[in-house]
């Protein structure tokens, strides 16, 4: 093992520290000079780019178009929707001046008091207000609907406690904002985008998720309904991995966005918004990775196959490279990303450990004896199994293996999650068992008081009313009152 891997904290010893170690040592991100913000390094950003490319295609397949809206939002915009400003007020970063000047000592700069803005500006925590102020100019008639835009951007939410990818003051995301002629269309759109997120999580991230609707207290600020996908991490905690919101007519009324319907009568439009962020990288890490480092699903791995020649001298390296080049070309023609690491400044053992740490799904190794015997050593990252196989047809074998790894890590994560979903009707039992993680299906009376008591006494929250479970009436385990449904309760990030 290379030195870096020996320093990686074991999950069983300290899961939180293991995560932080892995983010840093796998070259995904690092802390920045700005408190609460991170630098996403090239390898981490390459994962985000692959996520972004696939999601962007899926959005566009539903008719969504990309646009871009300002980073800065007039403070007055935020106050127009009461629930919205209430939800974000404590997280807003405010721009008050537009110029600096040299200080009197001449050794630094200070804010120029004469350059105070007439109206302060908010660095966007989310863009509903600026977008709906814009949509007012774009929407006039029913013929202008539906209007469906998405933007890829950064947002700022001033966080007190931060952790790379999971919760940072600045993060990258996409936010979709759609306008519709009817309530039914808007509700259908919000649920459609939730299903897009779930499909992406399961098919590309290999992360099983539970789809459901949030309780009223857990809704997005200003929404009538918030739909969510919830994933379980390896410590049994929940991670909200994507949300889609039915906003009703709240923002349309706040910004006076109306259209003339087919009867030539004015109506307020109906709205949705939906988003996922770089938090998905955190989900990827915590769902699949192990004590050796990252385990990446092949569909999102920046490097899907690494090939390492083991050689003595330039002549042997040249012979191995000639043998391997057609395979490299064939794999790339299949759309598989390949790195051929023939560098001579690192020992093979160090390279192997480093690529394990970075979660490269497949490693191929060829040495002098392999060259003579027409064989190659293959290792799969998900199981760490190695085998020596015949060189002929290796490209096709690798292609099938990548598909198998993708499916295998999904099935492993799903089995882990399903074994930790429990029905529970006893509050004392729940309070003890929730400490060890898991998703608990519990009857809930629908009141904020019961929800608040659970959170205060157990640090667990209602994650959602799940769609996938048949809902039957029962008795709330906390209040003893009648309950219409079971909800997922868990501790979360």
C-alpha positions, 0 to 999 in steps of 0.5 A: 500500500502506498503511504496515502492509503495507509493514512486513510481513516477506516470507515469503522473507526470514524466515518466522518473523518474517512469521508473528509480524508477521501475527498482530499486524498483522492484529489476531488476537492480541498478547502479554499482561502474563503471560509466555507468554500471549496476548490473542486480539483480537476479529478472531482470536476471531471466527475461533475462534468460527466454528471452534468452532461448526462443530466443536461441531455435528460433535461433537454429530452423533456423539452427544457432549454438552458439559459442564464440569469444574473448572479445578483438579485435586488434585495426587494425581490426576495421580500415579495414572496413571504415564505421564500424570504423567511426560508433564505434570510439567514443564509444570504450574502449581501453586496452593499458597495461597488468600489474599494479605495486605497487606505490612508496608510497606502498599504491596503484597501477599504470600502469606499463609503461614497460607493454604497449601492442605492439598493443592496444586492443578494448573491443568489441563494436560488433564482426564483425571484430574478427568474420570475421577474424576467418571465413577466416580460416573456409570457403574455399569452397561452401560446407562450406556455409552457416555458421551461428553462434550466440554468447551470450555475453557482449559488451562495448560502452562508453556512456555519458548518461546512463539509466538502460537497455535502454542505458548502457556502458556495456550490454548483448546481442546476436549477430548472424553472418552468411556467404552465397554463394549468395546475395539473400541467405544473404538478405533472412537470414537478413529478416528471423531473423527480423521476428524471432525477431518480433515473439518473441516480439509479442508472448512472450513479448506481445509487438506489433512492426512495421517491416521496413528498416532503412534509409541510415543514420540510418543503422548499420555502415558497412551495406548495409541495416538495418532491424528493429522492432520498438515498442511504449512505453507508452509515445509515444516514439519509442524504436528500439527493434531489428535489422538485417543487410545485410552486403553485401561483405564489411567485406568479402572483408576487411578480404579476406574471399573467397570461391571456388564456384561450378565452382571452381572459387573464390568469396567473401562471403555475410554476415549478422549480427543481435542482440537484447540486455537487452534493451528488458527488458526496452521495457517490462517495458515501454510497459506494467507496471503501477503506481503499478509496473511491469506488466509482460507477463506470458511467461516471468515472473520469477514467474507466480503464487504466492500463499499466505496463510493467517493463525493464528498459525502453525496448520492452516498454516499446514492445508492450506498447505496440501490443497494447495500442490496438486495444487502447484504440478499440476501447476508445472507439467504444466510447470508453475512457482509457489512461495508458500510464507508462510513466517511469517516475513511480513504482507499479505498486504506487500506481496501483494504490493510487488508481484504487484510491481514485476508484478507476473501475478496471485496471489492466497490467501487462508485463514481460511474461504476459507479453510472451504468453499473450495474457494480461492481468485484469482487476475490477475495483468494486470487488478487488478481484484479479485474474490473468486472462487471454489477451485476445478479445480483451476489449469486448471483455472489458466492455462487458465487465464495466456494465457488470460493475455498474450493475453490481455496485447498484445491487450492493447498495440496494441490498444494503439499503433494503436491509436497513428499512424497518417498520416501527410502531414503538417510539422507545424502540425507535429512539434506541435503534435510530442511533445506529442509522436506517430508514424507519417506516413509521405512522405519523399523525401529520402534525408539526408538533409530533414532527418537532418532538421527534427531531428534538429528541432523536435528531431524526427528521421526516424525510418523506411520505414515500410513493413506493410503499402501500399506505395504510392507516394506523396509530402515531407512535409518538402521540397515539393519534390516528395516522393516515400514512407511514413516513420515512424517518431517519437521521440525515446529512 
